[in-house]
Amino acid sequence: MIRMVIDFFLFHLIKLKMIESQGSGDDEATETAPPPSPSVPPRPRQRNPLQKSSVCSRSYFMVVMVFFHVYIINVIALLLYVHYNNGPGEMVVPTRNAASGTNNHKLPESQVQQPGSEFLHHMYLPRIEGIRVGHVQKVSLLPNKVHEMRTLSLKPLLFEIPNFLSEEECRVVMQLAQLKGLMESQVMVPEGQEELTEQLNLSPEEIFNLLDLNQDGQLQLQEILTHSRVRDGIWLTPENLREIYTGLKADKDNNGLLSLEEFRQLSSDAFQRFLQQRGLKSSQMVRNSRHTWLYQGQGAHQVLQDLKKRVTGLTRLPPALVDLSEPLQVVRYEQGGHYHAHHDSGPVYPETACTHTRLAANTSTPFETSCRYITVLFYLNSVEGGGETAFPVADNRTYDEVSLIQNEVDLLDTRKNCDKSNLRVTPTKGTAVFWYNYLSDGRGWVGEQDEYSLHGGCVVTRGTKWVANNWINIDPDYQRQARFQQLVSQLENEDEGAESSPERHTDTHQDL
């Protein structure tokens, strides 16, 4: 727009100069005309009107210049307004005064909470734009060093940053994880699922109706598989499910579908009991790995603290949100290790609470999920074979959960069908990838779950794979997040002087 105004100004300036030169030429012609000859009778002189270009052109020039300057000032004022109104908002964060030991809650004037009033929705979460696939942005995260951040997909919004960690940092993180000790990443869900069903107060008919995604009155293999994988942690294939149907004599008519009457005959943990009796292999689990948690707060190893600061700079989120999120998870996959496709965070319904803000929930809820707004994944080594991070439906035009399993091809199965994923990221030492698990609500806060963030770890065919995860926890319920931060501030006041313990943090988070 500014370029158009400048071109307009230059065009009229040139036009004015041409008019001036034409006018001066006419004046010279009039002044130098020879006098009439005495032998020829004088003819009446016709007066040619002269263009008074000097006065008109100056006035016109002044008008254009005034218009040009006013327009430029308006454009600059608009740009400044947009810049200062789109910056990260003040966070409702407890900050400790080092001298007095008291907490100062820094809030914008419009967001100061009056007694008995609710928090207003003025907190703003910066969100990085992907622009287009392949777009490269420069980010400064360390002194005297610039990183390149490349957009890998727009659905989900996914970025890759090479050399995010140094070789020394990768080595230290792996050694700290080994020093603490790694545990199995997944165990079987304990028995007694009937208690959960009683808590939910759901009848078999209601459960059947919830599992029947297409509402055709029958449960297809895909509908049963999706539910079993999420609840039991067992990775069943269509072949496994047919064997279970036969063993439990659940499918009376042997058509591969369960009617409501057939479903009533099964207990809530019938599949799990059947598989435990037969014996389970690690390859039949949703994930096959070992992991541990590393505290990154005050008193932690300097490498871990530096890494958290770098993540804060990368995501551009308020530091308090990162500080109150989960510790660093370090994971090791041996040869044959995998993690089938999943979402890091689930959708939040009225009956669902976020794990990290459950202390601030006013009512008890039967379901909890780890509300992970952002995932930052670090590759701590380069894998000899396999181990890619797969995004099966990245940048798909549509997302349909049922269509993920079709024609005996299961896109969620990272042991068999990783090569059919839309996007695969090769693990390279020091590289980081991060993505948003939620969309924006359009007002600067967390919106709906981004279903395209579905991802998994392909099976490691050779060697060992080491990765680490930083999850930024934010509750889509704005007021619950604000209450949680107030509660943390109160607990800090009560426990003032007590040192933070890594165990205190790991106990409040669950691994999806």
Stockholm file with secondary structure:
# STOCKHOLM 1.0

chainA/1-512         MIRMVIDFFLFHLIKLKMIESQGSGDDEATETAPPPSPSVPPRPRQRNPLQKSSVCSRSYFMVVMVFFHVYIINVIALLLYVHYNNGPGEMVVPTRNAASGTNNHKLPESQVQQPGSEFLHHMYLPRIEGIRVGHVQKVSLLPNKVHEMRTLSLKPLLFEIPNFLSEEECRVVMQLAQLKGLMESQVMVPEGQEELTEQLNLSPEEIFNLLDLNQDGQLQLQEILTHSRVRDGIWLTPENLREIYTGLKADKDNNGLLSLEEFRQLSSDAFQRFLQQRGLKSSQMVRNSRHTWLYQGQGAHQVLQDLKKRVTGLTRLPPALVDLSEPLQVVRYEQGGHYHAHHDSGPVYPETACTHTRLAANTSTPFETSCRYITVLFYLNSVEGGGETAFPVADNRTYDEVSLIQNEVDLLDTRKNCDKSNLRVTPTKGTAVFWYNYLSDGRGWVGEQDEYSLHGGCVVTRGTKWVANNWINIDPDYQRQARFQQLVSQLENEDEGAESSPERHTDTHQDL
#=GR chainA/1-512 SS CHHHHHHHHHHHHHHHHHHHHHHHHHHHHHHTCCCCCTTSCCCCCCCCCCCCHHHHHHHHHHHHHHHHHHHHHHHHHHHHHHHHHSSCCCCCCEEECTTTCCEEECCCGGGCCCTTCCCCSCCCCCCCCCCSTTCEEEEEEETTEEEEEEEEETTTTEEEETTSSCHHHHHHHHHHHHHHCCEESCCCCCSCHHHHHHHHTCCHHHHHHHHCTTCSSSBCHHHHHHHHHHHHCBCCCHHHHHHHHHHHTCCTTCSSCBCHHHHHTSCTTHHHHHHHHHCCCGGGBSEECEEEEECCSTTSCHHHHHHHHHHHHHHTCCHHHHHTSCCEEEEEECTTCEEEEECSSCCCCTTEEEGGGGGGCSSCCSEEECCEEEEEEEECSCCSEECCEEETTTTCSCCCSGGGEETTEETTCTTTCGGGSSEEECCCTTCEEEEESEEECSSSSEEEECGGGCEEECCEEESCEEEEEEEEECCSSHHHHHHHHHHHHHHHHHTTTCCCCHHHHHTTCCCC
#=GC SS_cons         CHHHHHHHHHHHHHHHHHHHHHHHHHHHHHHTCCCCCTTSCCCCCCCCCCCCHHHHHHHHHHHHHHHHHHHHHHHHHHHHHHHHHSSCCCCCCEEECTTTCCEEECCCGGGCCCTTCCCCSCCCCCCCCCCSTTCEEEEEEETTEEEEEEEEETTTTEEEETTSSCHHHHHHHHHHHHHHCCEESCCCCCSCHHHHHHHHTCCHHHHHHHHCTTCSSSBCHHHHHHHHHHHHCBCCCHHHHHHHHHHHTCCTTCSSCBCHHHHHTSCTTHHHHHHHHHCCCGGGBSEECEEEEECCSTTSCHHHHHHHHHHHHHHTCCHHHHHTSCCEEEEEECTTCEEEEECSSCCCCTTEEEGGGGGGCSSCCSEEECCEEEEEEEECSCCSEECCEEETTTTCSCCCSGGGEETTEETTCTTTCGGGSSEEECCCTTCEEEEESEEECSSSSEEEECGGGCEEECCEEESCEEEEEEEEECCSSHHHHHHHHHHHHHHHHHTTTCCCCHHHHHTTCCCC
//
